[in-house]
Amino acid sequence: SKSPHFAAIQPLLESFIKSTHHILTEAGKEAKLLRFVLSSLAKYVPYLTLFPKVSKPFLKTCVKLWSAPLDTSEEYNAVRLQAFLRIRQLAITQPYPFIEDALKSTYLSYAKRSKFGTAANVTSVLPTLTFMGNCIVELYGLDYASSYQHAFVYIRQLALHLRNALMKQTE
């Protein structure tokens, strides 16, 4: 961005990133295409710092791909891995408050995804939930201060839910 020629390239780069985001949102269940696009984006994620309006929707799309509940095939697990790697890369390369959004959105997606785990489908869901849990642990290890704040809020929320459940049980 310090180069004198960057002003000429900036609109092209922004168009490229927006078009790539559009491909990710419209690819549907084409796992090979999603995996290819996500892995190819590794070189371009640092440039998202220049386009903060594009980086948040990009994070949202990556989290959606990472936590997609429908497909547990090996092919889609590669998409899930690439999506997490882009989430992690975004959390590292974007300016400070961005990691807070990454932590919050991944945790909430994980919590939402884990609600669908039952004893009947444990063999198909457990590996995905384990992988997602490991991803969250890695992401929370990037910034301890933000992680502490998020953990405090969510543990407090869990304690309130448990207290309410116990109070309803005794009534």
C-alpha positions as CSV (number, residue, x, y, z in Angstrom):
1,S,0.0,0.0,0.0
2,K,3.0,2.3,0.2
3,S,4.0,1.9,-3.4
4,P,3.1,4.8,-5.7
5,H,1.5,2.4,-8.1
6,F,-0.8,0.9,-5.5
7,A,-3.5,3.5,-6.2
8,A,-3.9,2.0,-9.7
9,I,-4.1,-1.5,-8.4
10,Q,-6.3,-0.9,-5.3
11,P,-9.7,-0.9,-7.2
12,L,-8.7,-4.1,-9.1
13,L,-7.7,-5.8,-5.8
14,E,-11.0,-4.7,-4.2
15,S,-13.0,-6.0,-7.2
16,F,-11.0,-9.3,-7.1
17,I,-11.7,-9.8,-3.3
18,K,-15.4,-9.0,-3.7
19,S,-15.7,-11.3,-6.7
20,T,-14.0,-14.1,-4.8
21,H,-16.3,-13.5,-1.8
22,H,-19.3,-13.8,-4.2
23,I,-17.9,-17.1,-5.5
24,L,-17.7,-18.4,-1.9
25,T,-21.3,-17.4,-1.1
26,E,-22.7,-18.8,-4.4
27,A,-20.7,-22.1,-4.8
28,G,-23.2,-24.0,-2.7
29,K,-22.1,-27.5,-2.0
30,E,-19.3,-27.7,-4.6
31,A,-16.6,-28.8,-2.1
32,K,-13.7,-28.9,-4.6
33,L,-14.4,-25.4,-5.8
34,L,-14.8,-24.1,-2.2
35,R,-11.6,-25.7,-1.1
36,F,-9.7,-24.4,-4.1
37,V,-10.9,-20.8,-3.7
38,L,-10.3,-20.8,0.1
39,S,-6.8,-22.2,-0.2
40,S,-6.0,-19.8,-3.1
41,L,-7.0,-16.8,-0.9
42,A,-4.3,-17.4,1.6
43,K,-2.0,-15.0,-0.3
44,Y,-4.6,-12.3,-0.4
45,V,-6.1,-12.2,3.1
46,P,-3.5,-9.7,4.4
47,Y,-4.8,-7.3,1.8
48,L,-8.2,-7.3,3.4
49,T,-6.8,-4.9,6.0
50,L,-7.2,-2.3,3.3
51,F,-10.9,-3.1,2.9
52,P,-12.5,-3.3,6.3
53,K,-16.0,-3.3,4.8
54,V,-15.2,-6.5,2.9
55,S,-13.3,-8.3,5.7
56,K,-16.4,-8.7,8.0
57,P,-18.6,-10.3,5.4
58,F,-15.6,-12.5,4.4
59,L,-15.3,-13.6,8.0
60,K,-19.0,-14.3,8.2
61,T,-18.8,-16.5,5.0
62,C,-15.8,-18.4,6.3
63,V,-17.5,-19.1,9.6
64,K,-20.6,-20.3,7.8
65,L,-18.5,-22.6,5.7
66,W,-16.5,-23.8,8.7
67,S,-19.7,-24.6,10.7
68,A,-21.9,-25.9,7.9
69,P,-24.1,-28.6,9.4
70,L,-25.2,-30.4,6.3
71,D,-22.1,-32.1,5.0
72,T,-19.7,-34.3,7.0
73,S,-18.0,-35.9,4.0
74,E,-14.2,-36.0,3.8
75,E,-14.3,-33.7,0.9
76,Y,-16.2,-31.1,2.8
77,N,-14.0,-31.5,5.9
78,A,-11.2,-30.2,3.7
79,V,-13.4,-27.1,3.0
80,R,-14.0,-26.8,6.8
81,L,-10.2,-26.9,7.4
82,Q,-9.5,-24.2,4.7
83,A,-12.3,-22.0,6.1
84,F,-10.8,-22.2,9.6
85,L,-7.3,-21.4,8.3
86,R,-8.7,-18.3,6.6
87,I,-10.6,-17.3,9.8
88,R,-7.3,-17.7,11.8
89,Q,-5.4,-15.8,9.2
90,L,-8.0,-13.0,9.3
91,A,-7.8,-12.9,13.1
92,I,-4.0,-12.5,13.0
93,T,-3.7,-10.0,10.1
94,Q,-6.6,-7.7,10.8
95,P,-6.4,-4.8,13.2
96,Y,-7.3,-5.4,16.9
97,P,-11.1,-5.3,17.3
98,F,-11.4,-7.8,14.4
99,I,-10.2,-10.8,16.5
100,E,-13.1,-10.1,18.9
101,D,-15.6,-10.6,16.1
102,A,-13.7,-13.8,15.0
103,L,-13.8,-15.2,18.5
104,K,-17.5,-14.4,19.0
105,S,-18.7,-15.7,15.7
106,T,-16.8,-18.9,15.8
107,Y,-17.9,-19.7,19.4
108,L,-21.5,-19.0,18.6
109,S,-21.4,-21.1,15.5
110,Y,-19.9,-23.9,17.4
111,A,-22.5,-23.6,20.1
112,K,-25.3,-23.6,17.5
113,R,-23.8,-26.6,15.7
114,S,-23.3,-28.6,18.9
115,K,-27.1,-28.3,19.7
116,F,-27.7,-30.8,16.9
117,G,-25.6,-33.5,18.4
118,T,-27.7,-36.3,19.8
119,A,-27.1,-39.8,20.9
120,A,-28.6,-41.0,17.6
121,N,-26.1,-39.2,15.4
122,V,-23.1,-39.1,17.6
123,T,-20.9,-41.2,15.2
124,S,-21.3,-38.7,12.4
125,V,-21.4,-35.5,14.4
126,L,-18.7,-36.1,17.1
127,P,-15.6,-35.9,14.8
128,T,-16.8,-32.6,13.3
129,L,-17.6,-31.2,16.8
130,T,-14.2,-32.3,18.0
131,F,-12.5,-30.7,15.1
132,M,-14.4,-27.5,15.6
133,G,-13.6,-27.5,19.3
134,N,-9.9,-27.8,18.6
135,C,-10.2,-25.0,16.1
136,I,-11.8,-22.8,18.7
137,V,-9.0,-23.6,21.2
138,E,-6.4,-22.6,18.7
139,L,-8.2,-19.4,17.9
140,Y,-8.7,-18.4,21.5
141,G,-5.0,-19.0,22.1
142,L,-4.1,-16.1,19.7
143,D,-5.2,-13.3,22.1
144,Y,-5.4,-14.2,25.8
145,A,-6.9,-10.9,26.9
146,S,-9.8,-11.1,24.4
147,S,-10.2,-14.8,25.1
148,Y,-10.5,-14.1,28.8
149,Q,-13.3,-11.5,28.3
150,H,-15.2,-13.9,26.0
151,A,-14.8,-16.9,28.3
152,F,-16.0,-14.8,31.3
153,V,-19.1,-13.7,29.5
154,Y,-20.0,-17.2,28.2
155,I,-19.2,-19.0,31.4
156,R,-21.4,-16.5,33.3
157,Q,-24.1,-17.0,30.7
158,L,-23.9,-20.8,31.2
159,A,-24.1,-20.4,35.0
160,L,-27.3,-18.3,34.6
161,H,-28.8,-21.0,32.3
162,L,-27.9,-23.7,34.8
163,R,-29.3,-21.8,37.7
164,N,-32.6,-21.1,35.9
165,A,-32.8,-24.8,34.9
166,L,-32.3,-25.9,38.6
167,M,-34.9,-23.4,39.8
168,K,-37.5,-24.7,37.3
169,Q,-36.7,-28.2,38.3
170,T,-37.4,-27.5,42.0
171,E,-40.7,-25.7,41.3
